[in-house]
Amino acid sequence: MLSPEIAQHPHRLGPPTTAIAAGVGTGWNAAATPPAWLPDSVPGPDLSHREIEVLGYLPTMLTAGEIADELHVTVNTVKAHLRSIYSKLGVSRRRAAVDLARRRGIL
């Protein structure tokens, strides 16, 4: 069941940790050709629990500040997690991180 604050965000599908814990994900559309900037062979990332939690918010329309509010941390903390996620995934963009995470079954 969605909490009241989540229900107020119509662009959110629900807490990302719930989907991750349940093993639910949309996966990668194998028929689609990945964008040129998406690396094909990146070693499996060693993401922390909190990085996976932040990564779960990336497909949403939430800004880094809004993600920080949701997680009750500072925006600088979220930005530090994003830098670490991007580095571990070998990407430099939010969309690339989401695409790769879906492709690898992380999301």
Number of C-alpha atoms within 10 A of each C-alpha: 7 10 9 8 8 15 13 10 13 9 12 15 14 18 16 21 18 12 14 16 8 9 11 13 14 10 15 16 11 8 6 7 7 16 10 7 10 17 14 11 9 13 9 9 15 11 16 12 10 13 17 19 19 21 24 21 23 19 18 15 13 15 12 19 16 15 20 18 13 14 15 9 12 15 17 12 14 21 16 13 20 21 16 15 23 19 13 16 22 18 19 15 13 14 13 19 23 21 20 23 20 17 18 14 15 19 26
